[in-house]
Amino acid sequence: MNLLMMGVNFRTTPVQVREKLALGGDTLTQALEAIQRAFNCESVILSTCNRVEMYFARLDGTPLPAVGEMAELLGRLVELEGGSLADSLQSVEGENAVRHLFRVVSSLDSLVLGEGQIAGQVKQAYEVARQAGASGPALNGLFQWARQVARRVRTETGLAQGHVSVSSVAVDYVREVFDHFGDKTIAVLGAGKMAELTLRQLTELKPKRVIVTNRSFERAESLARAHGGQAVPWTDLDSVLARADIVLSTTGSPEPIVTLDRWRQISRQRKKGRCVVLDIAVPRDFDPRIHDGDAVCLFNIDDLNSVRNATLEERRSHIPAADQIVEQEAARFLRDWTRRKHGNAIAKLTREFESKRETIVSKLLQKLNGRLSPEDKRYIEGAFRLLQNQYLHGPIAALAEESANGAVQENHTLLDALRKLFRLPEADA
């Protein structure tokens, strides 16, 4: 397959460059159209926060765009100097590009190993290209196959098991303490980004009530409104904690806001039972001595990170199995592509040999008519068929190897040689 991938990712290129190359919406469609006009090749562009990768393919064996040409075009689209961009672009081609895509879609090349978002992003990138008419037979087959690879890795390995974000691990802790949440109150202290991310996951538990308090009442109102909660002034913090079953604390206070003595006073007001405190602030918001493992379960950011790191380590143990699936699927895809690409030529070549074999065997049997038993005739026919298969095996196997290895020199291939040697019309091949 004449296939090329060019792009940047979080491993090779700093975010300052990646964010300038990000393509989405109308800009993405315009880029696909510009590539079609400039290079007349199939294309799919995958643009995420961690990578911008462009996949190109041609069926006719003609060269694909050079890195410098693509850098210049992309630079014009994003208003970035093309010369400096060329130094940032990495490229892989042929079967290595197939493997690369399969590793990307399986999240083996992700910043967070095993994350599930990338498979959806790859699917969306392909759909945009297909709807824009930018993809064709080559990339359609490749990206559809990639979805199968992602499913195999996800279902046959443990690469995606367990949660690896602080917010999702926090929810896991809460689930270990409570078995139902329809009567629970969640209190959120602070209204920053981390509070928003974690609260988004906590609200999926469908609690009875969400209360948000923050030194800036306006920000508390904004966060509460987004999650169907109630904003409460910071001055009412003690009464909020007295009503809470689950506390999420993410303030930026330089010292604890809830000391042991303060908590003891709050406890006297509490009419409820167990309380889970998720203190993910740094520095910590709650005095660690509050934790008793019974009435109060206090988890800090280090507790959550230790579980996150253990999960990632477990995921890493599944990399060899996932890599093996990628290798298997890459080999299968390339074999399948070779069969589809050269199927007509191989069928035509086989028919030519069949016709000649049948003619020769027919003449031979006519000449030996009356001197051969039915068993002799079957033996002769089988011997000539075996000879035909042995002669065809070499050219067909060599054709498959050349296609899989992507060997193309000056537009002269074994397929061209077969056409000339055996007089195969190009239209039929």
N, C-alpha and C positions, 0 to 999 in steps of 0.2 A: 504494500500500500504506500502510495506517495503521500505521506503524512508528516506534518510539522507542527510542533507546539512552541510558541514563543511567549514569554511572560516574566512577571516578577512575583515574588512571594515574600512572606515574613522572614524566611530564612536568609534571603539574599539581598533584600532591599528594605531600607528604613521606611517607616510609616510616612515620613514627609514626602517621599517620592510616590509611594503607593496611593496615597490619598489624592494626588494630582492626576493619577491615571484612572481613577475609579470611573466606570462607565455605567450609566443606568438610564432608564426611561428613553426619551427621544435621542439622547446622545449615543446610547448603545445601538439603537436601530440605525442611526446615521453612520456609525462606524462600520456596521455590517454592510451597508449600502456602498460606502466609500471603498471598502476592500473589494467588493464585487466589481465596481467600476474600474478600479486601478489594476487588479490582478486576475479577475475572472476565475476565481477559485472558490470552493466551498469554505465556509468559515463558521465557527461558533466562538463566542467570547464569554468567558466566565469571569465575572467581576464581583469580588467580595471584599470585606474589610482586610482580609489577609492575603489575597492574591488577585492578580489580573492576568489571565492566561488566554491566549488566542490560538485556536486550533484551525489549521488549514489542510485541505486535501485536494488532490486532483486525480482523476482516473486515467488521463491520457499520458502520464509519465513525464510531462514537461515540468521544468523546475518550478518550485514554489518561491514566494517572495524571500529575498535575502533579509537578514536582520536589519541592515542599514535602511533598506527601503521601507520596511514596516515601521521602524522607529521614526522615520521622517513623516510617514502618514499619520501615525498615532500622535506624534508631537503636534502636528497641525490641528488635530481634532481636540486635544486637551490644552492647546496653547502652551506647550512645553517645548523647549529646545530639543530637536530631534537628535543632535549629535551626542548630547549628554545621556539621552535616553538609551541609545544603542549600547552604551557600556553597562547599563543595568539589566537589559534583557538577557535571559538565559534561553537556550533552545535545545530541544531534543527532537529526534525524527524517527520515522519508521516504527519498528516494533518497540523501541524505547519510549516513544510517545504514547503508544498503546498502554504499556505498563504504567507510565506516569499517570495517565488519566484514571486507570483502574485503581491506583494507590490513592489518588486524590479523592475519588468518589467514595472510597471505602474508609476515609478519614485516617488513613495511615500517614498522610502527609500534613495533617492538621496541627494547628497550634495546641489544641486540646485533643489528645489522642482519643479516638473513638466517638467524638461528638457526632450527633446525628443530623445537624443542620446542613452539612455540605452536600449530602445526597440530594436534598431538595433544591439547593442552589444550582447544582449541575443540571438537574432536570429542567429547572426554569430557564437556564441559559440556553439549553438545547431547544426548548419550546419557542423562545424568542427568535432564535435563528431560523427555525423551521417555518414559523409564521411569516418571517421577513423574506423567505425564499433564499436564505443564505446557505443553508445546509443542503446536501444532496445525498445520493446513494452511499457514498463512502462514510460521511459523518453521521448520517442517519443510522447506519448499521453499527458504527462504533459506539455512539452514545446510548443507543437502545441496549446494546450488550453491556455497557458500563452499569446500567441500572441492575442487571442481573447479578453482576459481580458484587455490588454493594449489598444486595439482599443476602447473597451467600455468606459474605463476611459477617454480616450482622446476625444471621441465624445460626451459623455453624461455629462461630467462635465467641469468646467472652469479651471481645474488644469493646463492646458498647455497654457492658454491664456496670451497674453502680453509678452514682452521681458524682460529678467532679467539680461542680460549682459550689461556692460557699452557701449560697441561698438554698440550693436543692438539698445539700447535706443538712442544713438547719431544719428543713421540713422533715427529713428522715428522723432527726432526733425527736421532734415533736410527736411524730407518729409512734415512736417507741413508748412515749409516756401516756398518750391518750389514744383510746380506740374509737372515739366519736367526737365530733366537733360542732354539732348543731346547737349546743347550749353553751359554747365557749366564747369568751371575749378576748380579742387580740388587742393589745396596747402597743402602739409604735411610738418610740421616743426618738425624735429626729426626723428629718424629711429630705435627706439627701438621696443620691443615686443608689447607694447600697440599700437604704430603707425601701426604696421603690421596687428594686429588683426582688428583694426577699419577700416583701409584702405581696407582690404579684403571685408568688408561689404559695404563700400561706393562705391567700384568699381562695385558692383552688380547693382547700379543705372545707369550704363553705361554712365558716364560723357564724355564730349568731350575731356578733357585733364586732366592728373595728373602730378603735378610738386612736386618733393621731394627735400627739402634742409636740410642740416645738417652740423654741424661743421666738421664732418668727411665726406668728399666728397665720399670716397670709400663706406661707408655704405649707403649714399644716393643713389649712383648708384645701389647698390645691391637691395635695396627696390624698386626703380623705375623700374628696369629691371623685377622684379618678378610680377609687376602689369601693365606692358605696359606703364610706365610713363617716365618722363624726369627728370634727376638730374640736379640741379642748385647749384652753389657755394653759401655758406652761406653769402658771401659778397653782393649777389644780393637779399637779403631778402626783401628789400623795394619794388623792382620792381615785385617780386613774389606776394607780398600781394596786390599790385595795380591791378594785373590781376585776382586775385582769387575771385570766387563766394562763395566757401566753404573752410574754413581754419581748418585744424586739427593740433593742436599744442600739442606736447608731449615731449618737451625737458626737460632736467634735470637742467635747469638754476636755481641758488639759488635766483634770483630776476627777475622781469618782463623784458622780452626782447622787449615788445612793450608797451611803456608808452602812456599816453593820447596825449602828444605833438607829439610824433613820429607818432601816428596814424593819427593825424590831417594833418600832412605833407603828409602822404601816401594817404589820402583821396583826396587831391588836384590832385593827379596823376590818380585816378580811373575814368574810363569812364563808368564803369558798375553801376548797381543799387545796390540792397540789397546784403549784405554779411553776411553769417552765420559763426561764429567763435566757434569751439568746443575746448575749452581750458581744456584738461583733464590732464594737468601737475600739479604736486604738488612739490613745490610752483607753483602758477599760472604764466603763461607766459604773459598774457594780463591784463592790467589795467582794472578793472571791470567798470570804468566810461566810457569806450568805448561804452558800450551797450546803445542804445537809443530806441530799440524796433522797429525801422523803417528802417533806412539805415543799421544799424548793430544790429544783434541779437547774443549776446554773452552768451554761456552756459558753466559753469565750471563743475568740477567733482561732486560737491555737488548737482548741479541741476540734473545731470544724476542719481546720486545715490538715490536721493529722489524719482524719478520716479521708479527706480528699486525696491526700498524697498516697495513702494506702490503696485507695481505689485505682489511682493512676498506675501504681506499681503492679497491681493485679492485671490491669489492662495490658501493660507492657509484656507480660508473660505470654499473651496471645498473639503477639506480632508475628512470630515464625509461622503459625498456622494461617494467619491472614495473608502473609506474603506468599505462602504456598498456593492458596486459592487464586491470588492474583496471577501467579505464574501459569497455573493450569488454565485459567480463563483466557489469558493472553495467547497461549499456544492454541487453544481451541478456536479463538476468534480468528487468528491468522490462518489456520487451516481452512476454516469455513470461508473466509474471504477469498483465499486462493481458489477454492472450488468454484465459488460463484463468479469470480473474475475471469477464470480461464475455462469455465465449464463448456462453453460453446466450442472453443478451440480443441479441447480434449475430446469432446463428443465427435467433432468433425474428423479428427485424426483417427479415432477408434473406428468410425464408419469406413474411412478409406482403407484401413487395414482389414476390416471385416470383409469388405467387398473383394479385395485382392485375394484374401485367404480362401473365401468361398469359391472364387473362380478357379484357383489352382487346384483345390481339393476336388472340385467337381470334375475337372479334366482328368485328374489322376485316377479317380474312381471309375470314370468311363473307360479309360484305357485298360484298367485292370478288371473290368467287368467280367464276372464269372469265375474269377480266380480268388476272390476274397469272401470270407464268411462275414456275416453281420457283425460279429465281434471284432474282426480285422478292420472293418470300415469304421466302427466306433473308435477303435484305437488310433487310426490314422487321423480322423477328425479331431480327436482330443489332443493328439501330439501337435498338430498344426495350430490349434487354439492356444496351447501352452506356449508354443514358440512365439505366437503373436503377442501374448501377454508379457513375455520376457523382453521382447523388443520394445514394447511400449512403456514398460516400467521405468527404464532409465530416463527417457525424455520427460515423462510426466513428473517423476520424482524431482528431477533437476529443476523443472519449471516451478514446482511448489517451493523448493528451497530458495530459489532466486527471489520469488515474490515475498517470502517470509523475511528474508534478509534485506529486502529493499534495494537490491543491487540494480542500479540503472546507470549506464555509462553512455553518454552521447546518444541517448534515446535508442540504443541498440540492446535488445534483450533476447533471451532464449525464445520467447514467443515470436519475435520477428524472424529468428532463425528457423523455427518450426514452420512458420507460414511459407518461407521461401523453399525450404528443403522438401516439404510435402505438398507444395502448391495449394495451401489453404487460403481461400479468399478472406480478406480482412473483414468484410461485412459479416461473414459467417463465424469468424473466430472471435 
